[in-house]
Amino acid sequence: MPPAAKAAPRSARMPKADVVEMFTRLRELNPHPKTELEYSTPFELLVAVALSAQATDVGVNKATRKLFPVANTPQAILALGEDGLKKYIATIGLFNAKARNVIAACRLLIDQHGGEVPRDRAALEALPGVGRKTANVVLNTAFGEPVMAVDTHIFRVANRTGLAPGKDVRAVEDLLVKVIPADFLLDAHHWLILHGRYVCKARKPDCPQCVVRDLCRFKQKTAA
């Protein structure tokens, strides 16, 4: 977890009625939210999310648009080899370690899962380079599981707004799953990450354009 995530200011807890109203508004604004990572299979999503650590979705998409037409299965990427994979992802931060992990994950997927991405948290987290957040993204986005993947954007929004204040990522994740009504939980990850990326930004939140400004418990709201 990036150090900045631990430093997000925590606000007073948002009442249950306001939580419902918050997600009602976010859903009205964007009824069918999607990840900005480009993928067409669970395996492509797994690779894209693994590559996205400390990198932008835009940067990852630029790389995978060249990689996936050539190799988009564990067998095909394993055939490329580590050096061959690096040529496609060299523009992404930490590409050496990521290439090593993706190759090792592909080998494990072939040896233990028949080349398929498992729909199981423990099995996903056993893959090299796959932590809890990546596993949650795959479970939620590829398999429709109502789980919450907390990145720095979601951590910031949860603490600032008072939706789910917590001192670390796991505390925020557990509280989000508890306080978000079941009707909203499947898409909540996408709504919160997009809100954090484009509105509730780290350095200067765009409070005047925020659809939940009146519900938010953040005290240092921007005026313009």
MIGULUM-81784 format. One line per field, with one value per residue: z, y, x of N, C-alpha, C in turn; chain. Coordinates in steps of 0.1 Angstrom, whole numbers, plus 5000, padded with zeros to 4 digits. Example, Ala and Ser with C-alpha at 12.3 -4.5 7.8 and 13.67 -1.06 7.14 Angstrom:
<sites>
nw = 5078, 5071
nv = 4943, 4978
nu = 5132, 5128
caw = 5078, 5071
cav = 4955, 4989
cau = 5123, 5137
cw = 5078, 5079
cv = 4967, 5000
cu = 5132, 5129
kette = A, A
</sites>
This chain:
<sites>
nw = 5000, 4991, 5008, 5010, 5012, 5039, 5051, 5046, 5056, 5083, 5085, 5103, 5108, 5082, 5083, 5080, 5063, 5047, 5034, 5018, 5002, 4990, 4973, 4957, 4942, 4929, 4913, 4897, 4883, 4869, 4857, 4849, 4857, 4848, 4848, 4839, 4828, 4800, 4788, 4779, 4788, 4818, 4824, 4809, 4823, 4849, 4843, 4834, 4857, 4875, 4862, 4867, 4891, 4908, 4884, 4857, 4845, 4819, 4809, 4812, 4795, 4770, 4767, 4769, 4746, 4726, 4735, 4741, 4716, 4706, 4726, 4748, 4766, 4793, 4783, 4759, 4767, 4784, 4764, 4752, 4770, 4796, 4788, 4763, 4770, 4784, 4764, 4756, 4778, 4787, 4790, 4813, 4848, 4870, 4854, 4851, 4874, 4873, 4849, 4855, 4876, 4862, 4844, 4861, 4873, 4852, 4847, 4870, 4868, 4846, 4855, 4878, 4875, 4851, 4831, 4835, 4851, 4885, 4904, 4931, 4962, 4978, 4960, 4940, 4954, 4958, 4935, 4920, 4925, 4929, 4951, 4978, 4969, 4941, 4937, 4946, 4927, 4904, 4913, 4917, 4892, 4870, 4878, 4891, 4919, 4950, 4963, 4977, 4964, 4976, 4967, 4965, 4958, 4965, 4992, 5000, 4994, 5010, 5036, 5036, 5030, 5051, 5047, 5052, 5074, 5082, 5094, 5079, 5048, 5049, 5070, 5061, 5038, 5051, 5065, 5045, 5031, 5050, 5055, 5030, 5013, 5001, 4976, 4962, 4963, 4944, 4923, 4936, 4940, 4915, 4912, 4934, 4929, 4905, 4913, 4931, 4914, 4895, 4907, 4937, 4941, 4950, 4957, 4953, 4958, 4938, 4949, 4943, 4920, 4929, 4934, 4958, 4977, 4998, 5015, 5023, 5048, 5049, 5061, 5049, 5024, 4990, 4975, 4949
nv = 4988, 5022, 5048, 5072, 5065, 5058, 5082, 5096, 5119, 5113, 5114, 5122, 5095, 5087, 5089, 5061, 5066, 5086, 5072, 5055, 5074, 5086, 5065, 5061, 5084, 5083, 5060, 5069, 5088, 5073, 5046, 5021, 5013, 5008, 4992, 5010, 4997, 4978, 4948, 4914, 4889, 4869, 4863, 4882, 4904, 4898, 4900, 4926, 4941, 4932, 4944, 4970, 4981, 5007, 5022, 5038, 5034, 5041, 5039, 5012, 5002, 5010, 4994, 4967, 4967, 4961, 4938, 4918, 4911, 4895, 4877, 4863, 4844, 4821, 4801, 4813, 4836, 4825, 4812, 4834, 4841, 4855, 4876, 4882, 4891, 4914, 4932, 4941, 4954, 4973, 5000, 5004, 5010, 4993, 4971, 4949, 4932, 4928, 4914, 4890, 4881, 4877, 4858, 4836, 4834, 4826, 4800, 4787, 4788, 4772, 4747, 4742, 4750, 4743, 4762, 4782, 4811, 4810, 4811, 4819, 4832, 4825, 4809, 4827, 4846, 4831, 4832, 4844, 4878, 4886, 4902, 4909, 4931, 4929, 4904, 4909, 4927, 4911, 4891, 4907, 4922, 4904, 4881, 4889, 4890, 4903, 4920, 4942, 4961, 4979, 5007, 5034, 5056, 5048, 5044, 5070, 5084, 5070, 5077, 5106, 5113, 5102, 5079, 5053, 5054, 5046, 5033, 5018, 5000, 4975, 4978, 4997, 4984, 4963, 4977, 4991, 4970, 4963, 4986, 4995, 4992, 4961, 4962, 4980, 4971, 4955, 4972, 4992, 4995, 5004, 5029, 5043, 5044, 5058, 5082, 5091, 5093, 5113, 5133, 5136, 5142, 5138, 5160, 5183, 5183, 5183, 5198, 5216, 5204, 5180, 5154, 5145, 5163, 5176, 5156, 5147, 5144, 5158, 5184, 5203, 5214, 5224, 5256, 5265
nu = 5008, 5006, 5024, 5009, 4983, 4979, 4978, 4955, 4930, 4906, 4871, 4841, 4817, 4794, 4759, 4736, 4713, 4723, 4744, 4729, 4717, 4739, 4749, 4727, 4727, 4752, 4747, 4726, 4740, 4758, 4748, 4758, 4786, 4821, 4853, 4882, 4903, 4912, 4899, 4890, 4886, 4887, 4914, 4928, 4920, 4931, 4959, 4961, 4953, 4974, 4995, 4989, 4997, 5011, 5010, 4993, 4960, 4957, 4983, 4987, 4967, 4977, 4999, 4988, 4972, 4989, 5000, 4979, 4967, 4986, 4994, 4972, 4966, 4975, 4992, 5001, 5014, 5033, 5048, 5060, 5079, 5099, 5116, 5106, 5080, 5086, 5092, 5068, 5057, 5075, 5071, 5058, 5058, 5081, 5084, 5102, 5099, 5072, 5069, 5083, 5066, 5041, 5048, 5054, 5029, 5014, 5025, 5017, 4989, 4985, 4996, 4981, 4955, 4944, 4949, 4930, 4915, 4911, 4880, 4883, 4893, 4916, 4930, 4936, 4951, 4973, 4987, 5017, 5025, 4999, 4979, 4956, 4940, 4941, 4931, 4905, 4895, 4895, 4876, 4854, 4850, 4854, 4840, 4817, 4814, 4803, 4824, 4850, 4875, 4900, 4917, 4941, 4925, 4899, 4903, 4909, 4885, 4866, 4875, 4876, 4849, 4836, 4823, 4834, 4855, 4889, 4920, 4937, 4940, 4927, 4909, 4892, 4882, 4867, 4848, 4835, 4822, 4805, 4788, 4778, 4748, 4734, 4722, 4738, 4764, 4778, 4786, 4798, 4826, 4835, 4821, 4832, 4860, 4861, 4849, 4869, 4890, 4883, 4868, 4869, 4897, 4932, 4950, 4935, 4903, 4874, 4851, 4829, 4818, 4808, 4786, 4777, 4783, 4768, 4764, 4788, 4813, 4837, 4857, 4873, 4863, 4866, 4861, 4861
caw = 5000, 4991, 5021, 5010, 5016, 5053, 5056, 5043, 5068, 5085, 5089, 5111, 5101, 5075, 5087, 5071, 5053, 5037, 5026, 5007, 4992, 4982, 4962, 4948, 4933, 4921, 4904, 4887, 4874, 4861, 4860, 4846, 4858, 4844, 4850, 4827, 4822, 4788, 4789, 4773, 4795, 4832, 4823, 4805, 4835, 4859, 4838, 4834, 4871, 4880, 4856, 4870, 4904, 4906, 4870, 4853, 4836, 4805, 4805, 4811, 4782, 4758, 4766, 4766, 4733, 4718, 4740, 4740, 4702, 4703, 4737, 4758, 4774, 4800, 4774, 4749, 4774, 4788, 4752, 4749, 4779, 4804, 4780, 4753, 4777, 4788, 4753, 4755, 4790, 4792, 4793, 4826, 4860, 4877, 4844, 4853, 4885, 4868, 4839, 4863, 4883, 4853, 4838, 4872, 4875, 4840, 4849, 4881, 4862, 4837, 4863, 4889, 4872, 4837, 4823, 4838, 4863, 4895, 4911, 4945, 4967, 4982, 4948, 4933, 4961, 4958, 4923, 4921, 4921, 4931, 4965, 4981, 4961, 4927, 4938, 4948, 4914, 4895, 4918, 4915, 4878, 4861, 4883, 4897, 4933, 4957, 4971, 4976, 4962, 4980, 4962, 4971, 4955, 4974, 5006, 5003, 4994, 5022, 5048, 5035, 5031, 5063, 5043, 5059, 5079, 5087, 5095, 5069, 5036, 5052, 5079, 5052, 5030, 5059, 5068, 5033, 5028, 5061, 5055, 5017, 5011, 4992, 4962, 4955, 4966, 4932, 4915, 4945, 4937, 4903, 4915, 4943, 4923, 4895, 4920, 4936, 4903, 4887, 4915, 4950, 4938, 4962, 4960, 4953, 4954, 4930, 4957, 4936, 4910, 4936, 4935, 4972, 4985, 5010, 5024, 5027, 5061, 5048, 5066, 5041, 5011, 4981, 4971, 4934
cav = 5000, 5034, 5056, 5083, 5059, 5058, 5096, 5102, 5123, 5106, 5123, 5115, 5085, 5091, 5081, 5051, 5072, 5093, 5062, 5051, 5085, 5087, 5055, 5063, 5095, 5078, 5051, 5078, 5095, 5063, 5034, 5008, 5017, 4997, 4995, 5017, 4988, 4971, 4934, 4907, 4876, 4870, 4862, 4895, 4913, 4895, 4905, 4941, 4946, 4930, 4954, 4984, 4985, 5019, 5026, 5043, 5025, 5046, 5033, 4997, 4999, 5012, 4982, 4955, 4968, 4955, 4925, 4909, 4905, 4885, 4867, 4867, 4832, 4817, 4794, 4822, 4845, 4816, 4810, 4846, 4841, 4867, 4887, 4885, 4898, 4927, 4941, 4947, 4961, 4981, 5014, 5004, 5010, 4980, 4960, 4937, 4924, 4924, 4903, 4878, 4876, 4873, 4845, 4826, 4832, 4818, 4787, 4781, 4787, 4760, 4735, 4739, 4754, 4741, 4775, 4791, 4819, 4805, 4820, 4816, 4842, 4819, 4805, 4839, 4853, 4822, 4835, 4854, 4892, 4889, 4904, 4909, 4940, 4924, 4893, 4914, 4933, 4900, 4885, 4916, 4926, 4893, 4871, 4894, 4888, 4916, 4923, 4956, 4962, 4992, 5013, 5047, 5064, 5044, 5047, 5085, 5088, 5064, 5085, 5120, 5115, 5096, 5067, 5042, 5058, 5035, 5037, 5011, 4995, 4963, 4983, 5004, 4974, 4956, 4986, 4994, 4958, 4963, 4997, 4997, 4983, 4950, 4966, 4988, 4966, 4949, 4983, 5002, 4996, 5013, 5042, 5050, 5047, 5069, 5094, 5095, 5096, 5125, 5144, 5137, 5140, 5138, 5173, 5194, 5177, 5192, 5198, 5223, 5195, 5168, 5152, 5141, 5174, 5179, 5144, 5145, 5150, 5164, 5197, 5213, 5214, 5235, 5265, 5266
cau = 5000, 5014, 5023, 4999, 4970, 4977, 4978, 4942, 4923, 4894, 4860, 4830, 4810, 4782, 4747, 4731, 4705, 4732, 4751, 4720, 4715, 4752, 4750, 4716, 4731, 4762, 4741, 4719, 4750, 4765, 4741, 4765, 4801, 4830, 4867, 4888, 4912, 4906, 4900, 4879, 4885, 4892, 4928, 4933, 4918, 4941, 4972, 4960, 4954, 4987, 5004, 4985, 5003, 5019, 5009, 4980, 4952, 4960, 4996, 4985, 4960, 4986, 5008, 4980, 4966, 4999, 5003, 4968, 4965, 4997, 4993, 4962, 4963, 4987, 5001, 5007, 5024, 5045, 5056, 5068, 5090, 5101, 5122, 5096, 5069, 5092, 5092, 5055, 5053, 5086, 5067, 5051, 5067, 5084, 5081, 5110, 5093, 5059, 5071, 5087, 5054, 5031, 5053, 5053, 5015, 5009, 5029, 5009, 4976, 4985, 4999, 4972, 4941, 4941, 4950, 4918, 4916, 4902, 4871, 4885, 4903, 4928, 4938, 4941, 4962, 4985, 4995, 5027, 5022, 4985, 4975, 4942, 4933, 4940, 4921, 4891, 4892, 4891, 4864, 4842, 4848, 4853, 4831, 4805, 4813, 4801, 4836, 4854, 4889, 4903, 4930, 4943, 4913, 4888, 4907, 4907, 4870, 4860, 4879, 4872, 4835, 4830, 4816, 4840, 4868, 4897, 4934, 4944, 4932, 4918, 4899, 4883, 4875, 4858, 4837, 4827, 4814, 4794, 4779, 4772, 4737, 4736, 4718, 4748, 4777, 4785, 4792, 4804, 4841, 4837, 4817, 4841, 4873, 4859, 4847, 4882, 4900, 4880, 4862, 4875, 4911, 4941, 4956, 4925, 4890, 4865, 4839, 4818, 4812, 4806, 4771, 4774, 4789, 4760, 4764, 4802, 4817, 4850, 4856, 4881, 4858, 4871, 4850, 4862
cw = 5000, 5004, 5022, 5015, 5031, 5059, 5053, 5056, 5070, 5090, 5098, 5103, 5095, 5080, 5076, 5059, 5043, 5029, 5014, 4997, 4984, 4970, 4952, 4938, 4924, 4910, 4893, 4878, 4864, 4864, 4858, 4846, 4854, 4847, 4837, 4821, 4811, 4789, 4782, 4780, 4809, 4832, 4819, 4816, 4845, 4855, 4839, 4848, 4877, 4875, 4861, 4883, 4901, 4892, 4867, 4844, 4821, 4800, 4803, 4798, 4770, 4756, 4762, 4752, 4723, 4722, 4738, 4726, 4699, 4713, 4747, 4766, 4782, 4792, 4765, 4756, 4779, 4776, 4749, 4758, 4786, 4796, 4769, 4758, 4780, 4776, 4751, 4767, 4795, 4795, 4807, 4837, 4865, 4867, 4846, 4863, 4880, 4858, 4846, 4870, 4873, 4847, 4849, 4874, 4864, 4842, 4859, 4876, 4854, 4846, 4873, 4886, 4858, 4828, 4825, 4850, 4873, 4901, 4926, 4951, 4970, 4970, 4941, 4940, 4962, 4945, 4925, 4917, 4924, 4946, 4966, 4972, 4947, 4927, 4939, 4935, 4905, 4900, 4915, 4900, 4869, 4865, 4890, 4912, 4940, 4968, 4968, 4975, 4965, 4975, 4969, 4969, 4964, 4989, 5010, 5003, 5006, 5035, 5047, 5037, 5044, 5060, 5051, 5064, 5085, 5086, 5084, 5058, 5041, 5061, 5071, 5044, 5039, 5062, 5056, 5030, 5038, 5059, 5041, 5015, 5000, 4977, 4954, 4955, 4953, 4924, 4923, 4943, 4926, 4906, 4924, 4937, 4912, 4902, 4926, 4925, 4896, 4895, 4929, 4949, 4950, 4966, 4962, 4949, 4948, 4937, 4950, 4926, 4916, 4938, 4950, 4982, 4998, 5019, 5030, 5040, 5061, 5051, 5057, 5027, 5003, 4977, 4955, 4929
cv = 5012, 5042, 5066, 5078, 5060, 5072, 5103, 5106, 5116, 5116, 5115, 5106, 5091, 5082, 5071, 5057, 5079, 5084, 5058, 5062, 5087, 5078, 5056, 5074, 5090, 5068, 5059, 5084, 5085, 5049, 5021, 5011, 5005, 5002, 5002, 5008, 4980, 4956, 4927, 4893, 4878, 4870, 4876, 4905, 4911, 4901, 4920, 4947, 4944, 4940, 4968, 4989, 4996, 5023, 5031, 5033, 5029, 5039, 5018, 4994, 5000, 5000, 4969, 4955, 4961, 4940, 4915, 4903, 4894, 4873, 4871, 4854, 4829, 4810, 4803, 4831, 4837, 4814, 4822, 4846, 4855, 4879, 4891, 4894, 4912, 4937, 4948, 4956, 4970, 4995, 5015, 5003, 4996, 4968, 4948, 4927, 4919, 4913, 4890, 4872, 4870, 4859, 4834, 4823, 4823, 4803, 4780, 4779, 4774, 4747, 4732, 4742, 4752, 4753, 4785, 4799, 4814, 4815, 4817, 4825, 4836, 4815, 4816, 4845, 4844, 4825, 4846, 4868, 4896, 4890, 4905, 4919, 4935, 4912, 4898, 4920, 4922, 4893, 4894, 4918, 4915, 4883, 4876, 4892, 4902, 4919, 4937, 4956, 4977, 4997, 5026, 5057, 5061, 5047, 5062, 5089, 5083, 5072, 5099, 5122, 5111, 5083, 5055, 5046, 5046, 5039, 5029, 5005, 4984, 4968, 4990, 4994, 4967, 4964, 4989, 4982, 4958, 4974, 5000, 4987, 4973, 4954, 4974, 4981, 4961, 4960, 4993, 5005, 5006, 5027, 5050, 5053, 5058, 5082, 5100, 5099, 5110, 5136, 5146, 5134, 5143, 5152, 5183, 5187, 5188, 5193, 5205, 5214, 5182, 5166, 5148, 5151, 5176, 5168, 5142, 5151, 5156, 5179, 5208, 5213, 5226, 5243, 5266, 5258
cu = 5009, 5013, 5012, 4986, 4968, 4975, 4964, 4935, 4910, 4883, 4850, 4822, 4797, 4771, 4743, 4723, 4713, 4740, 4742, 4718, 4727, 4752, 4739, 4720, 4742, 4757, 4733, 4728, 4756, 4759, 4749, 4780, 4809, 4844, 4872, 4900, 4905, 4909, 4888, 4877, 4890, 4907, 4934, 4931, 4928, 4955, 4971, 4960, 4967, 4997, 5001, 4990, 5013, 5021, 4995, 4973, 4955, 4973, 4995, 4978, 4968, 4995, 5000, 4974, 4976, 5001, 4992, 4965, 4975, 4996, 4983, 4957, 4976, 4997, 5008, 5018, 5036, 5054, 5065, 5080, 5091, 5106, 5113, 5085, 5074, 5091, 5079, 5051, 5064, 5083, 5060, 5061, 5069, 5082, 5089, 5103, 5080, 5060, 5074, 5074, 5044, 5035, 5051, 5038, 5009, 5013, 5020, 4995, 4975, 4987, 4988, 4957, 4937, 4941, 4939, 4921, 4906, 4893, 4871, 4896, 4916, 4937, 4943, 4952, 4974, 4993, 5005, 5023, 5007, 4983, 4960, 4934, 4931, 4930, 4907, 4887, 4887, 4878, 4852, 4839, 4846, 4842, 4818, 4803, 4812, 4812, 4841, 4870, 4893, 4917, 4931, 4932, 4902, 4891, 4905, 4893, 4863, 4863, 4874, 4857, 4829, 4822, 4821, 4854, 4876, 4912, 4942, 4934, 4922, 4907, 4888, 4875, 4864, 4846, 4829, 4817, 4802, 4784, 4772, 4760, 4739, 4733, 4729, 4762, 4785, 4792, 4799, 4819, 4843, 4833, 4827, 4855, 4872, 4857, 4860, 4891, 4896, 4873, 4869, 4890, 4920, 4945, 4945, 4911, 4882, 4852, 4827, 4811, 4807, 4791, 4767, 4780, 4782, 4760, 4778, 4806, 4831, 4849, 4863, 4876, 4863, 4859, 4850, 4873
kette = A, A, A, A, A, A, A, A, A, A, A, A, A, A, A, A, A, A, A, A, A, A, A, A, A, A, A, A, A, A, A, A, A, A, A, A, A, A, A, A, A, A, A, A, A, A, A, A, A, A, A, A, A, A, A, A, A, A, A, A, A, A, A, A, A, A, A, A, A, A, A, A, A, A, A, A, A, A, A, A, A, A, A, A, A, A, A, A, A, A, A, A, A, A, A, A, A, A, A, A, A, A, A, A, A, A, A, A, A, A, A, A, A, A, A, A, A, A, A, A, A, A, A, A, A, A, A, A, A, A, A, A, A, A, A, A, A, A, A, A, A, A, A, A, A, A, A, A, A, A, A, A, A, A, A, A, A, A, A, A, A, A, A, A, A, A, A, A, A, A, A, A, A, A, A, A, A, A, A, A, A, A, A, A, A, A, A, A, A, A, A, A, A, A, A, A, A, A, A, A, A, A, A, A, A, A, A, A, A, A, A, A, A, A, A, A, A, A, A, A, A, A, A, A
</sites>
